[in-house]
Amino acid sequence: MDYILTKTTFTGVTKDYRTITMSESNCNWDKLYDAIIEKQWGRVEELCDLPTAINNYGQGKITVLNGVVYYQGSAVHNSMTSRILDMMSENIEVEPMFRFLENMLDNPSKRSIDDLYRFMEHNSLPITSDGYFLAYKRVRHDFTDSYTGMFDNSVGSVVEMPRRDVEDNPDVTCSSGLHFCSIDYLTHFRGDNIVILKINPADVVSVPVDYNNSKGRCCKYTVVGVHKHGEYTDTLSESTVNNYYGE
């Protein structure tokens, strides 16, 4: 194989005259370097082939076919695919993303899954190690919900309601359900305190189409922390998340 290797990039030409490349940010960079030193050219091609690299990295859970990424046989939306590829390129553990996808595919509603894709795509919210995600909610001074005052939202509380009672039509903007939102939407809610929620993707019911997909309805969540105004970053840094979970 003809190739050029620098400290940060690799470019090679295969026997069938295909150009393959890789940069040092790729999670397979060290493996590629070793393969070049050992002149394992087939291995070099395999490592530079992104679909093959993803298949190997996913250990059977993630596959690529005709340019589409699948998780356990189900096509993955472009926003999730981009997150996975970004995490891989930065050597970030992607197992939480696998768990998130698995939890999401446990959601009984395809519409809810599509709604959640939209919500995650439009908001910078973290995914936890067990495949849940974090979101915000405004509550009263005594940590009961702002609308009815009947639900306790103090830290550690698990709040839930029957899924059938949650409005599942995203075109209905204000209706029944347990509400969550991004930080950008908080100004549209009333309440003295802001709590941080941990939500299973399987429990998301709908994401109303108003306000740029920045709020949603679910049937269950756990309150894991109180947002200190100005103390934490808007996107909930990893250290902040860890503080709330004791990890």
Order of alpha helices (4+ residues) and beta strands (2+ residues): beta-beta-beta-alpha-alpha-alpha-beta-beta-beta-alpha-alpha-alpha-beta-beta-beta-beta-beta-beta-beta-alpha
